[in-house]
Amino acid sequence: MAADCLRWLSDHDRTWRYRSEAWSWIHYSLFVSLFLDHSRAAFDRQHRTCFNAAPASPCPARRGGCPSGSHAMRQYQASLPFILITVFIDVLGIGLMLPVLPALVGELAGSPEQQSYWYGALLVTFGLAQFLAMPWLGALSDRYGRRPVLLLSIFGLGAAYLITATTDSLLILVLSRLLSGATSASFTVANAYVADITTPAERSKGFGAIGAAFGLGFIAGPMLGGLLAESSLRLPFWVAAGMALLNWLYGWFVLPESLPPERRVPIRLASSANPFAAMKHLSRLEGAAGLVVVYALVLLAQWLMHSTWVLYTSFRFDWTPRDNGIALCLFGLTSALAQGLLLGRLLPKLGENRLLALGLGSSIVASAGYGMAGQPWMLYVLILCNLLAFMVAPLLQGRISRAAPESLQGLTQGALNAIASLSTVIAPLIGTTVLAWVAHLPADDWRLGSTFFISGLLQLAALALVWHCLRAPAVPPAATGAASSGRTHPD
């Protein structure tokens, strides 16, 4: 009996240690959230007369007065670190499940061919729900503010993680992806949030910061998910649900609203209910229509790689969730380095046009290399050398955003994310189908990399189009009622 007890304690020691650490983080996060909320309330009480005063009224708490009420409130409330932390926690939860979900599907499906088809069905369901809901959610954030839509998104993701953690049915898994896709508005709203609080000239850097937070979440998420999966394939989903709860609490207590009431606009049913009509809004942005096509091609190529990466490495190199967690962690590290550090430094020196061309060229070479790699170490080298490719999406977002009016930034970002969601529908249909066709081939057959070759061709087409589009003058900032200054020189 004593030996059995000792063996049980040994087997469960790591689990109890994880629970203890998790509770410590929960207590710490709640303490910080409540402390910041109390500090913000005290600050509001001290400066309420200043925020409600006319522009010329002196501030009783500061010598020399303060800016106008609405501007001062926005300066205080709309802080970029708030939304970056929200995005980081959100992506951390998503990253936890990325290296594990294909293995979970394989455990329930059986054969590699069925695994490919069912995994593709999960990705398509998520993308389709996201595509249909994104324009609505972007328009809702333009009408009611960014914060409530963001909280709804986080709640939906947490519920989907709980369903995934508890079900043994592939059909229920599909329904959980439907729920998570329909409520996954966090990145749409985060981009609109950044557009609210940055000038047109600084928007590419702001979107780069969002990308860096996204990358940091992918540094920790997949690695942790792969490690947790060694204990149980379900454990990462439980932890992801806990992260969603923490994120919701953070948003409820700490995250401020960035869109003041005077800048909110009514919902236009014709454009909000129809995602294609919302995307048509992008075609009316002066000087940005061609770049929207480039953006669509780039996202389709990227999602084609992302949707088949774990299955490809499993078939070719027999990688486990832990191996894929390490590789996806490296993707996140490279993305954070490129978008958070290098983008701001290279943009003034090289300009948007050259960075876009160099990023697409780098991605084309890397895609071909991924498909032809004969050894696992080659994938790591290609990831590290493909830094410039991670700058392409925020650069395109920044140029397209500058062409949109300030009052329609939510709709614009919702339409851009609708394109991304449509890519998540089309890419798995192509990628997992192609991969299912070649799954029976030997591990060293070059045709196993077919999805990466298709991705390279799509980005080659994007490079040709961007070369044509960027010969035109840079997109000027859209006219708004508020003054806006400057823009980044493209060349």
Solvent accessible surface area in square Angstrom, and as a share of the most:
residue,aa,sasa,rsa
1,M,182,0.81
2,A,73,0.57
3,A,61,0.48
4,D,77,0.40
5,C,65,0.39
6,L,121,0.60
7,R,140,0.51
8,W,125,0.44
9,L,98,0.49
10,S,81,0.53
11,D,99,0.51
12,H,65,0.29
13,D,76,0.39
14,R,108,0.39
15,T,47,0.28
16,W,126,0.44
17,R,112,0.41
18,Y,75,0.29
19,R,123,0.45
20,S,68,0.44
21,E,86,0.39
22,A,50,0.39
23,W,147,0.52
24,S,65,0.42
25,W,161,0.57
26,I,40,0.20
27,H,112,0.50
28,Y,129,0.49
29,S,33,0.21
30,L,54,0.27
31,F,139,0.58
32,V,46,0.27
33,S,5,0.03
34,L,94,0.47
35,F,118,0.49
36,L,70,0.35
37,D,45,0.23
38,H,121,0.54
39,S,43,0.28
40,R,56,0.21
41,A,41,0.32
42,A,39,0.30
43,F,73,0.31
44,D,35,0.18
45,R,138,0.50
46,Q,111,0.49
47,H,18,0.08
48,R,129,0.47
49,T,90,0.53
50,C,4,0.02
51,F,22,0.09
52,N,117,0.60
53,A,28,0.22
54,A,61,0.48
55,P,96,0.60
56,A,98,0.76
57,S,36,0.23
58,P,107,0.68
59,C,5,0.03
60,P,96,0.61
61,A,39,0.30
62,R,139,0.51
63,R,241,0.88
64,G,81,0.78
65,G,16,0.15
66,C,23,0.14
67,P,54,0.34
68,S,32,0.21
69,G,7,0.07
70,S,57,0.37
71,H,75,0.33
72,A,10,0.08
73,M,57,0.25
74,R,68,0.25
75,Q,112,0.50
76,Y,58,0.22
77,Q,46,0.21
78,A,15,0.12
79,S,32,0.21
80,L,49,0.24
81,P,80,0.50
82,F,49,0.20
83,I,0,0.00
84,L,39,0.19
85,I,78,0.40
86,T,1,0.01
87,V,1,0.01
88,F,65,0.27
89,I,27,0.14
90,D,9,0.05
91,V,0,0.00
92,L,19,0.10
93,G,2,0.02
94,I,32,0.16
95,G,0,0.00
96,L,0,0.00
97,M,13,0.06
98,L,51,0.26
99,P,1,0.00
100,V,0,0.00
101,L,8,0.04
102,P,1,0.01
103,A,31,0.24
104,L,0,0.00
105,V,0,0.00
106,G,17,0.16
107,E,112,0.50
108,L,51,0.25
109,A,25,0.19
110,G,61,0.58
111,S,47,0.30
112,P,65,0.41
113,E,63,0.28
114,Q,83,0.37
115,Q,26,0.11
116,S,0,0.00
117,Y,103,0.39
118,W,69,0.24
119,Y,11,0.04
120,G,4,0.04
121,A,38,0.30
122,L,0,0.00
123,L,23,0.11
124,V,26,0.15
125,T,24,0.14
126,F,32,0.13
127,G,0,0.00
128,L,83,0.42
129,A,8,0.06
130,Q,17,0.08
131,F,6,0.02
132,L,93,0.46
133,A,19,0.15
134,M,3,0.01
135,P,0,0.00
136,W,81,0.28
137,L,15,0.07
138,G,0,0.00
139,A,8,0.06
140,L,47,0.23
141,S,0,0.00
142,D,5,0.03
143,R,95,0.35
144,Y,119,0.45
145,G,0,0.00
146,R,2,0.01
147,R,56,0.20
148,P,65,0.41
149,V,10,0.06
150,L,1,0.01
151,L,15,0.07
152,L,93,0.46
153,S,1,0.01
154,I,2,0.01
155,F,137,0.57
156,G,3,0.03
157,L,5,0.03
158,G,10,0.09
159,A,31,0.24
160,A,3,0.02
161,Y,8,0.03
162,L,83,0.41
163,I,62,0.31
164,T,9,0.05
165,A,6,0.04
166,T,89,0.52
167,T,14,0.08
168,D,110,0.57
169,S,43,0.28
170,L,26,0.13
171,L,121,0.60
172,I,67,0.34
173,L,1,0.01
174,V,29,0.17
175,L,101,0.50
176,S,0,0.00
177,R,21,0.08
178,L,84,0.42
179,L,64,0.32
180,S,2,0.01
181,G,1,0.01
182,A,39,0.30
183,T,21,0.12
184,S,4,0.03
185,A,1,0.00
186,S,1,0.01
187,F,35,0.15
188,T,0,0.00
189,V,0,0.00
190,A,0,0.00
191,N,11,0.05
192,A,0,0.00
193,Y,1,0.00
194,V,0,0.00
195,A,0,0.00
196,D,15,0.08
197,I,45,0.23
198,T,28,0.16
199,T,62,0.36
200,P,5,0.03
201,A,19,0.15
202,E,78,0.35
203,R,2,0.01
204,S,1,0.01
205,K,81,0.34
206,G,4,0.04
207,F,4,0.02
208,G,0,0.00
209,A,23,0.17
210,I,13,0.07
211,G,14,0.13
212,A,13,0.10
213,A,7,0.05
214,F,76,0.32
215,G,1,0.01
216,L,88,0.44
217,G,0,0.00
218,F,27,0.11
219,I,37,0.19
220,A,41,0.32
221,G,0,0.00
222,P,0,0.00
223,M,63,0.28
224,L,69,0.34
225,G,0,0.00
226,G,0,0.00
227,L,73,0.36
228,L,7,0.03
229,A,13,0.10
230,E,103,0.46
231,S,55,0.36
232,S,47,0.31
233,L,38,0.19
234,R,46,0.17
235,L,47,0.24
236,P,0,0.00
237,F,0,0.00
238,W,120,0.42
239,V,45,0.26
240,A,0,0.00
241,A,10,0.08
242,G,31,0.30
243,M,36,0.16
244,A,11,0.08
245,L,100,0.50
246,L,23,0.12
247,N,0,0.00
248,W,74,0.26
249,L,34,0.17
250,Y,23,0.09
251,G,0,0.00
252,W,131,0.46
253,F,51,0.21
254,V,4,0.03
255,L,0,0.00
256,P,3,0.02
257,E,35,0.16
258,S,4,0.02
259,L,4,0.02
260,P,16,0.10
261,P,100,0.63
262,E,116,0.52
263,R,58,0.21
264,R,71,0.26
265,V,25,0.15
266,P,97,0.61
267,I,44,0.23
268,R,127,0.46
269,L,123,0.61
270,A,89,0.69
271,S,19,0.12
272,S,2,0.01
273,A,55,0.42
274,N,67,0.34
275,P,8,0.05
276,F,121,0.50
277,A,26,0.20
278,A,0,0.00
279,M,34,0.15
280,K,126,0.53
281,H,13,0.06
282,L,0,0.00
283,S,67,0.43
284,R,155,0.57
285,L,12,0.06
286,E,143,0.64
287,G,62,0.59
288,A,0,0.00
289,A,46,0.36
290,G,25,0.24
291,L,4,0.02
292,V,17,0.10
293,V,76,0.44
294,V,0,0.00
295,Y,10,0.04
296,A,33,0.26
297,L,40,0.20
298,V,1,0.01
299,L,15,0.07
300,L,30,0.15
301,A,0,0.00
302,Q,38,0.17
303,W,84,0.30
304,L,0,0.00
305,M,20,0.09
306,H,93,0.42
307,S,3,0.02
308,T,0,0.00
309,W,8,0.03
310,V,12,0.07
311,L,0,0.00
312,Y,1,0.00
313,T,0,0.00
314,S,35,0.23
315,F,41,0.17
316,R,23,0.08
317,F,35,0.15
318,D,119,0.62
319,W,24,0.08
320,T,70,0.41
321,P,32,0.20
322,R,105,0.38
323,D,38,0.20
324,N,1,0.00
325,G,0,0.00
326,I,53,0.27
327,A,0,0.00
328,L,20,0.10
329,C,18,0.11
330,L,29,0.15
331,F,33,0.14
332,G,2,0.02
333,L,87,0.43
334,T,3,0.01
335,S,12,0.08
336,A,12,0.09
337,L,75,0.37
338,A,0,0.00
339,Q,22,0.10
340,G,49,0.47
341,L,76,0.38
342,L,46,0.23
343,L,1,0.00
344,G,30,0.29
345,R,151,0.55
346,L,44,0.22
347,L,2,0.01
348,P,94,0.59
349,K,157,0.67
350,L,55,0.27
351,G,1,0.01
352,E,0,0.00
353,N,21,0.11
354,R,126,0.46
355,L,0,0.00
356,L,0,0.00
357,A,26,0.20
358,L,87,0.43
359,G,0,0.00
360,L,1,0.01
361,G,24,0.23
362,S,27,0.18
363,S,6,0.04
364,I,35,0.18
365,V,106,0.61
366,A,5,0.04
367,S,0,0.00
368,A,41,0.32
369,G,20,0.19
370,Y,3,0.01
371,G,0,0.00
372,M,132,0.59
373,A,3,0.02
374,G,45,0.43
375,Q,94,0.42
376,P,46,0.29
377,W,149,0.52
378,M,66,0.30
379,L,0,0.00
380,Y,62,0.23
381,V,70,0.40
382,L,37,0.18
383,I,0,0.00
384,L,93,0.46
385,C,96,0.57
386,N,10,0.05
387,L,44,0.22
388,L,46,0.23
389,A,8,0.06
390,F,40,0.17
391,M,0,0.00
392,V,2,0.01
393,A,21,0.16
394,P,4,0.03
395,L,0,0.00
396,L,0,0.00
397,Q,19,0.09
398,G,0,0.00
399,R,4,0.01
400,I,0,0.00
401,S,0,0.00
402,R,1,0.01
403,A,14,0.11
404,A,1,0.00
405,P,46,0.29
406,E,33,0.15
407,S,47,0.30
408,L,32,0.16
409,Q,0,0.00
410,G,0,0.00
411,L,12,0.06
412,T,0,0.00
413,Q,0,0.00
414,G,0,0.00
415,A,0,0.00
416,L,0,0.00
417,N,16,0.08
418,A,0,0.00
419,I,11,0.05
420,A,18,0.14
421,S,0,0.00
422,L,48,0.24
423,S,6,0.04
424,T,5,0.03
425,V,15,0.08
426,I,67,0.34
427,A,0,0.00
428,P,1,0.01
429,L,98,0.49
430,I,62,0.32
431,G,0,0.00
432,T,5,0.03
433,T,39,0.23
434,V,21,0.12
435,L,1,0.00
436,A,6,0.05
437,W,162,0.57
438,V,17,0.10
439,A,17,0.13
440,H,132,0.59
441,L,30,0.15
442,P,84,0.53
443,A,50,0.39
444,D,120,0.62
445,D,25,0.13
446,W,157,0.55
447,R,107,0.39
448,L,2,0.01
449,G,0,0.00
450,S,23,0.15
451,T,0,0.00
452,F,0,0.00
453,F,51,0.21
454,I,56,0.28
455,S,0,0.00
456,G,9,0.08
457,L,120,0.60
458,L,36,0.18
459,Q,1,0.01
460,L,93,0.46
461,A,49,0.38
462,A,0,0.00
463,L,41,0.21
464,A,69,0.54
465,L,50,0.25
466,V,1,0.00
467,W,167,0.59
468,H,123,0.55
469,C,25,0.15
470,L,16,0.08
471,R,187,0.68
472,A,57,0.44
473,P,123,0.78
474,A,10,0.08
475,V,2,0.01
476,P,75,0.47
477,P,40,0.25
478,A,20,0.15
479,A,101,0.78
480,T,44,0.25
481,G,91,0.87
482,A,75,0.58
483,A,110,0.85
484,S,51,0.33
485,S,82,0.53
486,G,52,0.50
487,R,103,0.38
488,T,25,0.15
489,H,123,0.55
490,P,11,0.07
491,D,87,0.45
